[in-house]
């Protein structure tokens, strides 16, 4: 089981290997172990979301710090939420698809007005952050992760209809990110840019936040 856990962790950070400096090439499987993980901090974030097919909006989230799984690689689980309205072109396309379905079963179908339709996303994610220069005044990192998105559609004219059911989905996702943080005492001020891809919604996310760290967090060298 120990070997299996290490293999899974190594696979999770494999996508970060091209970004690692030359010394990282000497790292071995034994350098990465889930037993190194423990709760190290938590903090809020606020962000700006630019989704496809929806209006730009604000996101709110919380993220935790599970410490270093291996040299320079921190594991960060998060929860985020945002809600936005469908743009008019997407509303028109959805209406046309419903009318087309109606025409297949009837000789004549009236024009369809869906009104305002809102869609929200509750995201649960776990990401691996590779820190290029840990324990310096300003540290940069890049990473990626897996996520689960609980998408919900609502609107005055579509509530309790099959249209709402079409917009209520659960979708897996993948994210790529780049960020930086500045330690200020026990607080890390964090800025981050993320790209999130799912089978249903794609969006960019710029966030600002902070993480309160527990006393005496381990250095990367201690997590080996």
C-alpha positions as CSV (number, residue, x, y, z in Angstrom):
1,X,0.0,0.0,0.0
2,X,2.9,2.3,0.8
3,X,4.3,1.8,-2.7
4,X,0.9,2.3,-4.3
5,X,0.5,5.6,-2.5
6,X,3.8,6.8,-3.6
7,X,3.1,5.9,-7.2
8,X,-0.2,7.9,-7.1
9,X,1.6,10.9,-5.7
10,X,4.4,10.7,-8.2
11,X,1.8,10.6,-11.0
12,X,0.0,13.7,-9.6
13,X,3.2,15.8,-9.7
14,X,4.6,14.3,-13.0
15,X,3.0,17.1,-15.0
16,X,5.2,19.6,-13.0
17,X,8.4,17.8,-13.8
18,X,9.3,19.9,-16.9
19,X,9.1,23.0,-14.8
20,X,11.4,21.7,-12.1
21,X,15.0,23.0,-11.9
22,X,17.9,20.6,-12.8
23,X,18.3,19.2,-9.3
24,X,14.8,17.9,-9.4
25,X,15.9,15.3,-11.9
26,X,17.8,13.5,-9.1
27,X,14.6,13.1,-7.1
28,X,13.4,9.6,-6.6
29,X,10.1,7.9,-5.8
30,X,11.0,7.8,-2.2
31,X,11.1,11.6,-2.0
32,X,7.3,11.7,-2.4
33,X,5.1,10.2,0.3
34,X,1.5,10.9,1.3
35,X,2.6,10.2,4.9
36,X,4.3,13.6,4.9
37,X,0.9,15.4,4.6
38,X,-0.8,17.0,7.6
39,X,-3.0,20.0,8.1
40,X,-0.9,23.2,8.1
41,X,-3.2,26.1,7.5
42,X,-6.4,27.5,6.0
43,X,-7.6,30.7,4.5
44,X,-10.2,32.5,2.3
45,X,-10.0,33.9,-1.2
46,X,-12.0,36.1,-3.6
47,X,-11.6,36.0,-7.3
48,X,-12.8,37.2,-10.7
49,X,-14.2,34.5,-13.0
50,X,-14.3,34.7,-16.8
51,X,-16.4,31.7,-17.9
52,X,-17.3,30.6,-21.4
53,X,-21.0,31.2,-22.3
54,X,-21.7,33.1,-19.1
55,X,-21.2,36.7,-17.8
56,X,-18.1,37.6,-15.8
57,X,-18.6,37.3,-12.1
58,X,-17.0,37.0,-8.6
59,X,-15.9,33.8,-7.0
60,X,-15.5,33.0,-3.3
61,X,-13.5,30.2,-1.8
62,X,-11.5,28.6,1.0
63,X,-8.3,26.6,0.7
64,X,-6.3,24.5,3.1
65,X,-2.6,23.8,3.2
66,X,-1.7,20.1,3.7
67,X,2.1,20.7,3.7
68,X,4.7,19.3,1.4
69,X,4.3,15.8,-0.1
70,X,7.9,15.9,-1.3
71,X,10.6,18.4,-2.3
72,X,9.0,21.8,-3.1
73,X,5.5,20.2,-3.8
74,X,2.6,21.5,-1.6
75,X,-0.8,19.9,-1.7
76,X,-3.8,22.3,-1.5
77,X,-7.4,21.2,-1.4
78,X,-10.0,24.0,-2.0
79,X,-13.7,24.7,-2.3
80,X,-15.0,27.6,-4.5
81,X,-18.4,29.0,-5.5
82,X,-19.6,31.4,-8.2
83,X,-22.8,32.1,-10.0
84,X,-23.5,33.9,-13.3
85,X,-26.1,34.5,-16.0
86,X,-26.1,32.9,-19.4
87,X,-25.2,35.3,-22.2
88,X,-27.9,36.1,-24.8
89,X,-26.3,34.1,-27.6
90,X,-26.2,31.0,-25.5
91,X,-29.8,31.6,-24.4
92,X,-30.9,31.9,-28.0
93,X,-29.0,28.7,-28.9
94,X,-30.6,26.8,-26.0
95,X,-34.1,28.0,-27.1
96,X,-33.5,27.0,-30.7
97,X,-32.4,23.5,-29.6
98,X,-35.6,23.1,-27.5
99,X,-37.8,24.4,-30.4
100,X,-36.1,22.0,-32.8
101,X,-36.8,19.1,-30.4
102,X,-40.5,20.2,-30.3
103,X,-40.7,20.4,-34.1
104,X,-39.7,16.7,-34.3
105,X,-42.8,15.8,-32.3
106,X,-45.3,18.4,-33.5
107,X,-46.2,20.3,-36.7
108,X,-45.8,23.8,-35.2
109,X,-43.9,25.1,-32.1
110,X,-44.1,28.7,-30.8
111,X,-41.0,30.8,-30.2
112,X,-39.5,30.2,-26.8
113,X,-38.5,32.8,-24.2
114,X,-36.4,31.3,-21.4
115,X,-36.0,34.6,-19.5
116,X,-33.0,35.1,-17.4
117,X,-31.1,31.9,-16.7
118,X,-28.4,31.6,-14.0
119,X,-25.9,28.9,-13.6
120,X,-23.7,28.3,-10.5
121,X,-20.6,26.1,-9.8
122,X,-19.6,24.6,-6.5
123,X,-16.1,23.3,-7.1
124,X,-14.2,20.8,-4.9
125,X,-10.6,20.5,-5.9
126,X,-7.1,19.2,-4.9
127,X,-4.0,20.7,-6.5
128,X,-0.3,20.2,-6.4
129,X,1.8,23.4,-6.3
130,X,5.5,23.3,-7.3
131,X,7.3,26.1,-5.5
132,X,10.3,27.4,-7.5
133,X,11.9,29.4,-4.7
134,X,10.5,28.4,-1.3
135,X,11.2,30.4,1.8
136,X,12.1,33.6,0.0
137,X,10.4,37.0,0.4
138,X,8.3,36.4,-2.8
139,X,7.9,32.8,-4.0
140,X,6.5,31.7,-7.4
141,X,4.7,28.5,-8.1
142,X,2.9,26.6,-10.8
143,X,0.8,23.5,-10.7
144,X,-2.3,21.6,-11.6
145,X,-5.1,19.6,-10.1
146,X,-8.3,17.6,-10.3
147,X,-11.7,18.9,-9.4
148,X,-15.4,18.0,-9.1
149,X,-18.0,20.6,-10.2
150,X,-21.6,20.6,-9.0
151,X,-23.3,22.8,-11.6
152,X,-26.8,24.1,-11.0
153,X,-29.2,26.0,-13.3
154,X,-32.1,28.1,-12.3
155,X,-34.4,30.8,-13.6
156,X,-38.0,32.0,-13.0
157,X,-39.2,30.4,-16.3
158,X,-37.2,27.2,-16.2
159,X,-37.5,26.2,-12.5
160,X,-39.0,22.7,-12.1
161,X,-38.8,22.0,-15.8
162,X,-36.6,19.7,-17.9
163,X,-34.5,22.7,-19.0
164,X,-33.4,23.1,-15.4
165,X,-32.6,19.4,-15.3
166,X,-30.4,19.8,-18.4
167,X,-28.4,22.5,-16.6
168,X,-28.0,20.6,-13.3
169,X,-24.9,18.4,-13.8
170,X,-21.9,17.0,-12.0
171,X,-18.7,17.2,-14.0
172,X,-15.1,16.3,-13.3
173,X,-12.5,19.0,-14.2
174,X,-8.8,19.7,-14.5
175,X,-7.0,22.9,-13.7
176,X,-3.6,24.6,-14.5
177,X,-2.4,27.5,-12.4
178,X,0.4,30.0,-11.8
179,X,0.8,32.0,-8.6
180,X,2.9,33.8,-6.1
181,X,2.8,34.3,-2.3
182,X,4.4,36.6,0.2
183,X,4.8,35.5,3.9
184,X,3.8,38.1,6.4
185,X,4.2,36.6,9.8
186,X,2.0,33.5,10.1
187,X,0.0,34.7,7.0
188,X,0.8,34.0,3.4
189,X,-0.7,36.5,1.0
190,X,-1.5,34.7,-2.3
191,X,-2.3,35.7,-5.8
192,X,-3.2,33.1,-8.4
193,X,-4.3,32.7,-12.0
194,X,-6.1,29.5,-12.9
195,X,-7.6,27.9,-16.1
196,X,-10.3,25.4,-15.4
197,X,-11.6,22.9,-17.9
198,X,-14.6,20.6,-17.5
199,X,-16.8,18.8,-20.0
200,X,-19.5,21.5,-19.4
201,X,-17.9,24.8,-18.5
202,X,-14.5,26.3,-19.0
203,X,-13.3,29.5,-17.3
204,X,-10.3,31.5,-16.1
205,X,-10.1,32.6,-12.5
206,X,-7.9,35.3,-11.0
207,X,-7.9,35.2,-7.2
208,X,-6.4,37.0,-4.2
209,X,-6.4,35.5,-0.7
210,X,-4.4,34.5,2.3
211,X,-3.5,31.4,4.3
212,X,-3.0,31.4,8.1
213,X,-0.3,28.9,8.8
214,X,0.0,26.8,12.0
215,X,3.1,27.4,14.1
216,X,6.4,26.0,12.9
217,X,5.4,24.7,9.4
218,X,7.9,22.2,8.0
219,X,10.4,23.3,5.4
220,X,10.6,21.3,2.1
221,X,13.8,19.6,3.3
222,X,12.0,18.3,6.4
223,X,9.3,16.7,4.3
224,X,11.6,14.4,2.5
